[in-house]
Amino acid sequence: MGGVLIIIAWGALFIALMLFPKSSERQNGIVWLPLSLLACECIFAAFAGVFSLLGVPVSAVSIGGASLVVAAGLVLYAKSKGRIQKYYFKKWDISLAAAVGGFGPCLFFYRFCGAFIRVDHI
């Protein structure tokens, strides 16, 4: 139950952070994707720290519930103001992000699994 809740809460918080208005201009979506991912993790850590200070048990249920409340608040605020962030995605940015995202795991497995993975044949 807690694992499903935290995954749903993480997705809702990520979407809420992406929809939250940052500027009246269209923003580059590839730039804001990793920033929103990091913001989700920071919000989770902040909740864990505050809950720990208050003596509330830190669990997937408590963090997930608080994150769902914050996500709902962010979306309701953006909708009440009538402003939702618009993004653009350039082909070059998407292809470069895909190349880095594909090369990273290959380099990781080569580095940590040894030379028996033949990178020159990939």
C-alpha positions as CSV (number, residue, x, y, z in Angstrom):
1,M,0.0,0.0,0.0
2,G,2.7,2.5,1.0
3,G,4.8,1.8,-2.1
4,V,1.8,2.4,-4.5
5,L,0.9,5.6,-2.6
6,I,4.4,7.0,-2.8
7,I,4.6,6.3,-6.5
8,I,1.3,8.0,-7.1
9,A,2.3,10.9,-4.9
10,W,5.6,11.3,-6.7
11,G,3.9,11.3,-10.1
12,A,1.2,13.8,-8.9
13,L,3.9,16.1,-7.4
14,F,6.0,15.9,-10.5
15,I,3.1,16.8,-12.7
16,A,2.0,19.6,-10.4
17,L,5.5,21.1,-10.4
18,M,5.6,20.9,-14.2
19,L,2.2,22.6,-14.4
20,F,2.9,25.3,-11.8
21,P,3.5,28.7,-13.6
22,K,7.1,29.7,-13.6
23,S,6.9,32.4,-16.3
24,S,4.4,33.9,-18.7
25,E,6.7,32.8,-21.6
26,R,7.0,29.2,-22.9
27,Q,9.8,27.4,-21.2
28,N,12.1,24.7,-22.5
29,G,10.6,21.4,-21.2
30,I,13.9,19.4,-21.3
31,V,15.4,21.9,-18.9
32,W,12.5,21.7,-16.5
33,L,12.2,17.9,-16.4
34,P,15.3,17.3,-14.3
35,L,14.7,20.3,-12.2
36,S,11.2,19.1,-11.3
37,L,12.6,15.6,-10.5
38,L,15.1,17.2,-8.1
39,A,12.4,19.4,-6.6
40,C,10.3,16.3,-5.9
41,E,13.1,14.7,-4.0
42,C,13.8,17.9,-2.1
43,I,10.2,18.1,-1.1
44,F,10.2,14.5,0.1
45,A,13.3,15.1,2.1
46,A,11.8,18.3,3.6
47,F,8.7,16.4,4.7
48,A,10.8,13.6,6.2
49,G,12.8,16.2,8.2
50,V,9.8,18.1,9.5
51,F,7.9,14.9,10.3
52,S,11.0,13.6,12.2
53,L,11.3,16.8,14.2
54,L,7.5,16.7,15.1
55,G,7.7,13.1,16.1
56,V,5.5,11.8,13.3
57,P,6.6,8.4,11.9
58,V,8.4,8.9,8.6
59,S,6.9,6.3,6.2
60,A,5.8,6.0,2.6
61,V,2.2,6.6,3.7
62,S,3.0,9.9,5.6
63,I,5.3,11.3,2.9
64,G,2.9,10.2,0.2
65,G,-0.1,11.7,1.9
66,A,1.7,15.0,2.5
67,S,3.0,15.1,-1.1
68,L,-0.5,14.5,-2.5
69,V,-1.8,17.4,-0.4
70,V,0.9,19.7,-1.8
71,A,0.4,18.5,-5.3
72,A,-3.3,19.2,-5.1
73,G,-2.6,22.6,-3.6
74,L,-0.2,23.5,-6.4
75,V,-2.6,22.4,-9.1
76,L,-5.6,24.2,-7.5
77,Y,-3.5,27.4,-7.2
78,A,-2.4,27.3,-10.8
79,K,-6.0,26.6,-12.0
80,S,-7.5,29.4,-9.8
81,K,-5.0,31.9,-11.3
82,G,-5.8,30.6,-14.8
83,R,-2.1,30.1,-15.6
84,I,-0.6,26.8,-16.4
85,Q,3.0,26.6,-17.6
86,K,3.5,26.0,-21.3
87,Y,6.6,24.2,-22.7
88,Y,8.3,23.7,-25.9
89,F,10.6,20.8,-26.9
90,K,13.3,21.2,-29.5
91,K,14.2,18.2,-31.6
92,W,17.9,18.7,-30.9
93,D,17.3,18.8,-27.1
94,I,15.2,15.6,-27.2
95,S,17.8,13.8,-29.3
96,L,20.7,14.9,-27.0
97,A,18.8,13.9,-23.9
98,A,18.0,10.5,-25.4
99,A,21.6,10.0,-26.4
100,V,22.9,10.9,-22.9
101,G,20.1,8.8,-21.3
102,G,21.1,5.8,-23.5
103,F,24.8,6.2,-23.1
104,G,24.7,6.6,-19.3
105,P,23.5,3.1,-18.5
106,C,25.9,1.6,-21.1
107,L,28.9,3.4,-19.4
108,F,27.6,2.4,-16.0
109,F,27.4,-1.3,-16.9
110,Y,30.8,-1.2,-18.7
111,R,32.4,0.5,-15.7
112,F,30.9,-1.7,-13.0
113,C,30.4,-5.0,-14.8
114,G,33.9,-5.2,-16.4
115,A,35.3,-5.5,-19.8
116,F,33.4,-8.6,-20.7
117,I,30.6,-6.4,-22.0
118,R,31.8,-5.6,-25.5
119,V,31.0,-1.8,-25.8
120,D,32.6,-1.7,-29.3
121,H,29.9,-4.1,-30.6
122,I,27.0,-2.1,-29.2
